[in-house]
Amino acid sequence: MPEGIPQLDAEARLPEADPPELLIITGMSGAGRSRTAAALEDLDWYVVDNLPPRMLAALARMMTPTGGGVHRLAAVVDVRSREFFTELVAVLDELRLQGTDYRIVFLDATDDELVRRYESVRRPHPLQGDGRLLDGITAERQLLAHLRRRADVLIDTTDLSVHDLARKVRELVAGESERPLRLTVVSFGFKYGLPLDADHVVDVRFLTNPYWVSELRHLTGQDEAVRDYVLGQDGASAFADRYVEAIAPVLDGYINELKPFVTIAVGCTGGKHRSVAMAEAIAQRLRERGQSVRTLHRDLGRE
């Protein structure tokens, strides 16, 4: 063994793992806690809704820095846990003593807006009891006053749409506001019907069908001979290039509008030759533009 290698190994530092992240989502009923939780789930956070506070410490201990475990946890804790909610402050102090870092996100809105939202869904406030809706809101404000002052992040949702709130949540989670789209390019046969989840449909029946070439009939668009035949036709490659150029601003718009999943359906008659080859060509061009793309060939093997 060369001299010095064991010493180098002893001094080498492993890359530091990212610390686990814990968000505690709380606030006024009707202010957007569920929407906030849904936005975090879309960003691959592990979300627990209506968690009794005493279970928070045990759940936090199960978190792992990276890898397959839970390392980004969001817990929605609010007055729905009833008498258990009064334990929250003591649990938060316990987490600090254990060295667990966390952020409290408090959702709020004006009384008028909360009343409007509750009346629109025709549900009682959890603290309303036999009184009026405003009685429940007032009682909740008093119960949450200390927690509101303790919050790390306060979000007033009075004038926010659901999309505006989702954007604020994405901004709150550092490094995830530019999460790429997840694109699926699926080939299909028109004779079997359109894919129900298609956002865009591309019809490639304008290309000559390899089905009528006896040497190619038994092959599919995944075979090189069929791919070369389809994309070698006049205008085929240019069509793929121009389609990807045309859809690029649409994909940017989807990111702005918080639509993370997009399906592009490419169809021919039977979904075996032309659509398969063109779907692969479009997917490859999208990957070259930095998009995350998977391909799916729905109707292969149906003939």
Phi, psi and omega per residue, in radians:
M1 nan 2.332 3.091
P2 -1.065 2.494 -3.140
E3 -1.181 2.526 3.053
G4 1.687 -0.357 -3.099
I5 -1.082 -0.817 3.106
P6 -1.014 -0.640 3.132
Q7 -1.147 -0.731 3.102
L8 -1.095 -0.713 3.117
D9 -1.085 -0.675 -3.115
A10 -1.189 -0.564 -3.082
E11 -1.569 -0.261 -3.100
A12 -1.134 2.456 -3.139
R13 -1.846 2.307 3.043
L14 -1.301 2.580 3.090
P15 -1.056 2.412 -3.109
E16 -1.253 2.336 3.107
A17 -1.354 2.583 3.089
D18 -1.162 2.362 3.137
P19 -1.185 2.590 3.075
P20 -1.051 2.607 -3.127
E21 -2.021 2.288 3.130
L22 -2.209 2.139 3.051
L23 -1.983 2.333 3.058
I24 -1.913 1.966 -3.091
I25 -1.690 2.132 3.141
T26 -2.566 -3.024 3.123
G27 2.283 -2.945 -3.050
M28 -1.247 2.473 3.066
S29 -1.125 2.257 -3.107
G30 1.608 -0.006 -3.088
A31 -1.578 -0.082 3.057
G32 2.039 0.381 -3.133
R33 -1.103 -0.753 -3.107
S34 -1.152 -0.672 3.101
R35 -1.148 -0.669 3.098
T36 -1.118 -0.756 3.110
A37 -1.080 -0.718 3.135
A38 -1.126 -0.691 3.115
A39 -1.112 -0.668 3.112
L40 -1.203 -0.669 3.078
E41 -1.059 -0.672 3.106
D42 -1.120 -0.377 3.108
L43 -1.713 0.324 3.058
D44 1.228 0.428 2.987
W45 -1.427 2.614 3.013
Y46 -1.524 2.057 -3.019
V47 -2.014 2.279 3.055
V48 -2.058 2.140 -3.074
D49 -1.795 2.482 3.083
N50 1.016 0.852 -3.110
L51 -1.450 2.236 3.009
P52 -1.072 2.295 -3.038
P53 -0.947 -0.632 -3.067
R54 -1.131 -0.310 3.124
M55 -1.527 -0.143 -3.053
L56 -1.150 -0.750 -3.113
A57 -1.104 -0.759 3.128
A58 -1.127 -0.684 3.131
L59 -1.170 -0.672 3.138
A60 -1.118 -0.598 3.134
R61 -1.198 -0.301 -3.138
M62 -1.490 -0.105 -3.095
M63 -1.284 2.597 3.111
T64 -2.137 2.660 -3.114
P65 -1.037 -0.911 -3.133
T66 -2.555 -3.062 3.057
G67 1.568 -2.639 -3.006
G68 -1.404 -0.198 -3.132
G69 -1.396 -3.049 3.106
V70 -1.508 2.021 3.089
H71 -2.152 0.009 3.011
R72 -2.357 1.833 -3.022
L73 -2.089 2.308 3.024
A74 -2.121 2.184 -3.132
A75 -2.023 2.148 3.086
V76 -1.594 1.987 -3.088
V77 -2.174 2.167 -3.074
D78 -2.720 -3.009 -3.006
V79 -1.229 -0.125 3.073
R80 -1.119 -0.384 3.099
S81 -1.330 0.054 3.019
R82 0.970 -2.210 -3.028
E83 -1.141 -0.379 3.115
F84 -1.197 -0.395 -3.074
F85 -1.111 -0.500 -3.115
T86 -1.144 -0.258 3.136
E87 -1.446 -0.123 -2.971
L88 -1.072 -0.801 -3.087
V89 -1.040 -0.764 3.118
A90 -1.113 -0.656 3.124
V91 -1.171 -0.681 3.118
L92 -1.117 -0.713 3.080
D93 -1.105 -0.664 3.123
E94 -1.126 -0.710 3.124
L95 -1.074 -0.709 3.110
R96 -1.093 -0.748 3.136
L97 -1.121 -0.543 3.114
Q98 -1.371 -0.120 -3.109
G99 1.467 0.237 3.130
T100 -1.453 2.102 3.132
D101 -1.520 2.450 3.141
Y102 -2.678 2.865 3.029
R103 -2.207 2.427 3.088
I104 -1.749 2.170 3.091
V105 -1.905 2.060 -3.066
F106 -1.890 2.145 3.100
L107 -1.717 2.319 -3.098
D108 -2.475 2.867 3.054
A109 -2.809 2.862 3.136
T110 -1.194 2.759 3.114
D111 -1.033 -0.726 -3.126
D112 -1.044 -0.747 -3.111
E113 -1.217 -0.668 3.115
L114 -1.128 -0.709 3.087
V115 -1.075 -0.790 -3.132
R116 -1.047 -0.746 -3.118
R117 -1.166 -0.726 3.131
Y118 -1.171 -0.679 3.129
E119 -1.188 -0.530 -3.131
S120 -1.230 -0.521 3.131
V121 -1.742 -0.159 3.062
R122 1.013 0.820 3.087
R123 -2.133 2.584 3.131
P124 -1.355 2.712 3.038
H125 -1.294 2.491 -3.091
P126 -1.055 -0.391 3.129
L127 -1.887 0.215 -3.047
Q128 -1.250 -0.697 -3.105
G129 1.049 -2.295 3.129
D130 -1.609 0.016 -3.100
G131 -1.564 -2.853 3.140
R132 -1.475 2.920 3.107
L133 -1.041 -0.725 3.142
L134 -1.140 -0.501 3.083
D135 -1.116 -0.723 3.111
G136 -1.148 -0.719 3.133
I137 -1.124 -0.734 3.130
T138 -1.116 -0.769 3.125
A139 -1.091 -0.679 -3.140
E140 -1.187 -0.680 3.113
R141 -1.069 -0.724 3.137
Q142 -1.155 -0.713 -3.121
L143 -1.177 -0.559 -3.056
L144 -1.699 -0.001 -3.023
A145 -0.992 -0.812 -3.125
H146 -1.134 -0.715 -3.130
L147 -1.173 -0.617 3.110
R148 -1.113 -0.734 3.127
R149 -1.155 -0.495 -3.089
R150 -1.490 -0.180 -3.027
A151 -1.123 2.500 3.047
D152 -1.424 -0.582 -3.121
V153 -2.315 2.246 3.082
L154 -2.030 2.152 3.139
I155 -2.064 2.026 3.068
D156 -1.583 1.965 -3.046
T157 -1.690 0.189 -3.056
T158 -0.910 -0.817 -3.056
D159 -1.898 0.301 -3.106
L160 -1.714 2.396 2.941
S161 -1.377 2.977 3.116
V162 -1.081 -0.581 3.127
H163 -1.261 -0.668 3.091
D164 -1.094 -0.708 3.129
L165 -1.132 -0.727 3.114
A166 -1.077 -0.665 3.100
R167 -1.114 -0.732 3.128
K168 -1.100 -0.661 3.116
V169 -1.136 -0.728 3.115
R170 -1.110 -0.676 3.097
E171 -1.166 -0.563 -3.126
L172 -1.164 -0.633 -3.105
V173 -1.552 1.756 -3.016
A174 -0.998 2.381 3.032
G175 1.445 0.013 -3.070
E176 -2.052 0.053 -3.117
S177 -1.258 -0.312 -3.123
E178 -1.880 0.519 -3.121
R179 -1.056 2.290 -3.072
P180 -1.227 2.876 3.034
L181 -1.222 2.770 2.975
R182 -1.938 1.859 -3.066
L183 -1.747 2.444 2.991
T184 -2.154 2.173 3.046
V185 -1.859 1.985 -3.043
V186 -2.019 2.297 3.037
S187 -1.590 2.660 -3.126
F188 -2.760 2.900 3.050
G189 -1.858 2.249 -3.120
F190 -1.040 -0.532 -3.095
K191 -1.228 -0.231 3.082
Y192 -1.767 0.016 3.107
G193 1.704 2.733 3.130
L194 -1.265 2.536 2.983
P195 -1.078 2.279 -3.047
L196 -1.155 -0.460 -3.065
D197 -1.723 0.267 -3.087
A198 -1.244 2.260 2.999
D199 -1.554 -0.564 3.113
H200 -2.385 2.455 3.140
V201 -2.104 2.235 3.124
V202 -1.991 2.182 -3.130
D203 -1.799 1.994 -3.122
V204 -1.902 0.427 3.085
R205 -1.299 -0.021 3.037
F206 -1.320 -0.249 3.119
L207 -1.508 2.624 3.114
T208 -1.133 2.366 -3.013
N209 -1.464 2.110 3.091
P210 -1.108 -0.235 3.137
Y211 -1.012 -0.538 -3.085
W212 -1.519 0.069 3.024
V213 -1.782 1.975 -2.992
S214 -0.999 -0.605 -3.128
E215 -1.247 -0.331 -3.068
L216 -1.876 -0.239 -2.996
R217 -0.989 -0.719 -3.067
H218 -1.402 -0.159 3.141
L219 -1.579 3.096 3.100
T220 -2.218 3.045 3.128
G221 -1.177 -0.116 3.058
Q222 -1.485 -0.225 3.116
D223 -1.482 2.510 -3.053
E224 -1.047 -0.688 -3.103
A225 -1.095 -0.747 3.122
V226 -1.223 -0.736 3.129
R227 -1.026 -0.790 3.134
D228 -1.137 -0.658 3.139
Y229 -1.136 -0.779 -3.092
V230 -1.233 -0.912 -3.062
L231 -1.334 -0.251 3.085
G232 -1.426 -0.131 3.115
Q233 -1.262 2.648 -3.131
D234 -0.998 2.176 3.063
G235 1.523 -0.148 -3.068
A236 -1.194 -0.927 3.139
S237 -1.134 -0.677 3.111
A238 -1.091 -0.641 3.107
F239 -1.084 -0.802 3.130
A240 -1.060 -0.762 -3.138
D241 -1.064 -0.845 -3.053
R242 -1.266 -0.555 3.085
Y243 -1.118 -0.775 3.141
V244 -1.135 -0.668 3.078
E245 -1.106 -0.698 -3.097
A246 -1.217 -0.592 -3.058
I247 -1.511 -0.222 -3.092
A248 -0.956 -0.856 3.120
P249 -1.158 -0.467 3.081
V250 -1.152 -0.739 3.133
L251 -1.136 -0.662 3.064
D252 -1.070 -0.689 3.118
G253 -1.147 -0.634 3.093
Y254 -1.084 -0.684 3.102
I255 -1.078 -0.775 3.140
N256 -1.118 -0.569 -3.098
E257 -1.649 0.199 3.039
L258 1.067 0.693 3.036
K259 -1.835 1.677 -2.978
P260 -1.445 -0.303 -3.067
F261 -2.045 2.197 -3.098
V262 -2.313 2.347 3.110
T263 -2.067 2.167 3.062
I264 -1.882 2.081 -3.100
A265 -1.802 2.216 -3.119
V266 -2.001 2.074 -3.011
G267 -2.112 2.541 2.928
C268 -2.289 -2.845 -3.046
T269 -1.164 -0.941 -3.059
G270 -1.921 -0.117 3.132
G271 1.292 0.504 -3.071
K272 -2.029 -0.658 -3.010
H273 -1.977 -1.340 -2.986
R274 -1.107 -0.809 -3.092
S275 -1.141 -0.629 -3.133
V276 -1.160 -0.834 -3.135
A277 -1.110 -0.742 -3.115
M278 -1.238 -0.631 3.101
A279 -1.068 -0.749 3.113
E280 -1.131 -0.689 -3.140
A281 -1.148 -0.763 3.129
I282 -1.148 -0.740 3.139
A283 -1.069 -0.731 -3.137
Q284 -1.117 -0.708 3.131
R285 -1.168 -0.625 3.086
L286 -1.184 -0.677 3.091
R287 -1.099 -0.673 3.129
E288 -1.132 -0.347 3.070
R289 -1.606 0.128 3.073
G290 1.583 0.154 -3.139
Q291 -1.461 2.650 3.030
S292 -1.584 1.994 -2.976
V293 -2.304 2.413 2.925
R294 -2.145 2.672 3.103
T295 -1.961 2.568 3.127
L296 -2.458 2.283 -3.130
H297 -1.980 1.649 -2.935
R298 -1.100 -0.723 -2.924
D299 -1.886 0.195 3.056
L300 -1.107 2.355 3.118
G301 1.552 0.014 -3.127
R302 -1.484 -0.276 3.132
E303 -1.638 nan nan
